[in-house]
């Protein structure tokens, strides 16, 4: 395999590494009776306490209705409180409860265990280089402007397909 072929698989490799890493963490989180979406919600909420449900859904990049189900479960377990936003009656601010704090500590410990396992065999210099390179790639991706939509893209967003005209 030459270098060109190796780089052609970058997207697949990044996706597969991410999937395997998340799966390994989720195996550990299962010990705490947590799902990966719950862990992500708790992690983002711990760094953005008081955020609205809408904003948390944006941060998590999930559908707001999916977040409602996650929050319902976490509220029932006593980990999260929804409070009315004093500036917007329709909005709900999210607060972690005291019961969630030890859970977060355990969650971060599981994340550290997973990270250590995944990075085993890499020297400290290699770990640092890996993070620096991934951060640069991340910065590159964040800085990209959206591509223009193709003129013949359908309303559903499928590139290259024309939408069918309604029958009369």
C-alpha positions as CSV (number, residue, x, y, z in Angstrom):
1,X,0.0,0.0,0.0
2,X,1.5,3.3,-1.0
3,X,1.1,6.6,1.1
4,X,-1.7,7.9,-1.2
5,X,-3.9,4.9,-0.4
6,X,-3.1,5.2,3.3
7,X,-4.4,8.8,3.4
8,X,-7.5,7.9,1.4
9,X,-8.7,6.1,4.5
10,X,-8.3,9.0,6.9
11,X,-12.0,9.7,7.3
12,X,-12.8,6.0,7.9
13,X,-10.0,5.6,10.4
14,X,-11.0,8.7,12.4
15,X,-14.7,7.5,12.4
16,X,-13.7,4.0,13.5
17,X,-11.3,5.2,16.2
18,X,-14.0,7.4,17.5
19,X,-16.6,4.6,17.4
20,X,-14.3,2.1,19.2
21,X,-13.2,4.7,21.8
22,X,-16.8,5.6,22.6
23,X,-17.9,1.9,22.7
24,X,-15.1,1.2,25.2
25,X,-16.0,4.1,27.4
26,X,-19.7,3.1,27.3
27,X,-18.8,-0.4,28.5
28,X,-17.3,1.2,31.5
29,X,-20.1,3.7,32.0
30,X,-22.5,0.8,32.0
31,X,-21.1,0.0,35.5
32,X,-22.7,3.3,36.7
33,X,-25.9,2.5,34.8
34,X,-25.2,5.4,32.5
35,X,-25.5,5.6,28.7
36,X,-23.1,7.5,26.5
37,X,-25.7,10.2,25.8
38,X,-26.3,10.7,29.5
39,X,-22.5,11.0,30.1
40,X,-22.2,13.5,27.3
41,X,-25.1,15.5,28.7
42,X,-23.6,15.5,32.2
43,X,-20.1,16.4,30.9
44,X,-21.4,19.4,28.9
45,X,-23.7,20.5,31.7
46,X,-20.9,20.4,34.2
47,X,-19.0,22.9,32.1
48,X,-22.1,25.0,31.1
49,X,-24.3,24.9,34.2
50,X,-27.4,27.0,34.0
51,X,-27.6,26.6,30.2
52,X,-31.0,26.2,28.6
53,X,-32.3,22.9,27.3
54,X,-32.2,24.3,23.7
55,X,-28.5,25.4,24.1
56,X,-27.5,22.0,25.6
57,X,-29.1,20.2,22.6
58,X,-27.0,22.5,20.3
59,X,-23.8,21.8,22.2
60,X,-24.5,18.0,22.1
61,X,-25.5,18.2,18.5
62,X,-28.7,16.2,19.1
63,X,-32.4,16.7,18.5
64,X,-34.0,18.7,21.4
65,X,-36.7,16.0,21.8
66,X,-34.0,13.4,22.3
67,X,-32.4,15.6,24.9
68,X,-35.8,15.9,26.7
69,X,-35.9,12.1,27.1
70,X,-32.3,12.0,28.4
71,X,-33.1,14.9,30.9
72,X,-36.3,13.3,32.0
73,X,-34.4,10.2,33.1
74,X,-31.6,12.2,34.7
75,X,-34.1,14.3,36.6
76,X,-36.0,11.2,37.8
77,X,-32.6,9.9,39.0
78,X,-32.1,13.1,40.9
79,X,-29.0,14.3,38.9
80,X,-30.4,17.3,37.2
81,X,-32.9,20.1,38.0
82,X,-34.8,22.1,35.5
83,X,-35.5,25.7,36.7
84,X,-37.5,28.4,35.1
85,X,-35.3,31.0,33.4
86,X,-36.1,34.4,35.0
87,X,-35.5,36.2,31.7
88,X,-37.6,33.9,29.5
89,X,-40.6,32.1,30.9
90,X,-40.5,29.5,28.1
91,X,-36.9,28.5,28.7
92,X,-35.6,26.1,31.3
93,X,-32.2,26.4,32.9
94,X,-30.4,23.1,33.8
95,X,-28.6,22.7,37.1
96,X,-26.6,19.7,38.3
97,X,-27.7,18.5,41.8
98,X,-25.4,17.6,44.6
99,X,-26.2,13.9,43.9
100,X,-24.7,14.3,40.4
101,X,-21.3,15.5,41.6
102,X,-19.9,12.1,42.9
103,X,-21.3,10.5,39.7
104,X,-19.4,13.1,37.6
105,X,-16.2,12.2,39.6
106,X,-16.7,8.5,38.8
107,X,-17.5,9.3,35.1
108,X,-14.2,11.3,34.8
109,X,-12.3,8.4,36.4
110,X,-13.8,6.0,33.9
111,X,-12.8,8.4,31.1
112,X,-9.3,8.5,32.4
113,X,-9.1,4.7,32.6
114,X,-10.4,4.5,29.0
115,X,-7.9,7.1,27.8
116,X,-5.0,5.3,29.6
117,X,-6.0,2.0,28.0
118,X,-6.3,3.5,24.5
119,X,-3.0,5.4,24.7
120,X,-1.1,2.4,26.1
121,X,2.2,1.9,24.3
122,X,2.5,5.5,23.3
123,X,5.3,7.6,24.9
124,X,4.5,10.9,26.5
125,X,6.0,12.6,23.5
126,X,3.8,10.6,21.1
127,X,0.7,11.4,23.2
128,X,1.6,15.1,23.0
129,X,2.2,14.9,19.3
130,X,-1.1,13.0,18.7
131,X,-3.1,15.7,20.6
132,X,-1.3,18.6,18.9
133,X,-2.0,17.1,15.5
134,X,-5.6,16.3,16.2
135,X,-6.1,19.8,17.6
136,X,-4.7,21.2,14.4
137,X,-6.9,19.0,12.2
138,X,-9.9,20.1,14.4
139,X,-9.0,23.8,14.0
140,X,-8.8,23.3,10.2
141,X,-12.2,21.6,10.1
142,X,-13.8,24.3,12.3
143,X,-12.4,27.0,10.1
144,X,-13.9,25.6,6.8
145,X,-16.7,27.6,5.2
146,X,-19.7,25.6,4.2
147,X,-19.7,24.4,0.6
148,X,-22.2,26.0,-1.7
149,X,-25.3,23.8,-2.3
150,X,-25.4,22.1,-5.7
151,X,-28.1,23.6,-7.9
152,X,-29.6,20.3,-8.6
153,X,-29.8,19.1,-5.0
154,X,-33.2,18.0,-3.9
155,X,-35.1,19.5,-1.0
156,X,-34.1,16.5,1.1
157,X,-30.5,17.5,0.7
158,X,-29.5,14.5,-1.4
159,X,-26.7,15.8,-3.7
160,X,-27.1,15.2,-7.4
161,X,-30.7,14.1,-7.3
162,X,-33.5,16.2,-8.6
163,X,-36.7,16.3,-6.7
164,X,-39.7,14.7,-8.4
165,X,-42.4,17.0,-9.6
166,X,-45.8,16.3,-8.0
167,X,-48.2,14.4,-10.3
168,X,-51.1,16.4,-11.5
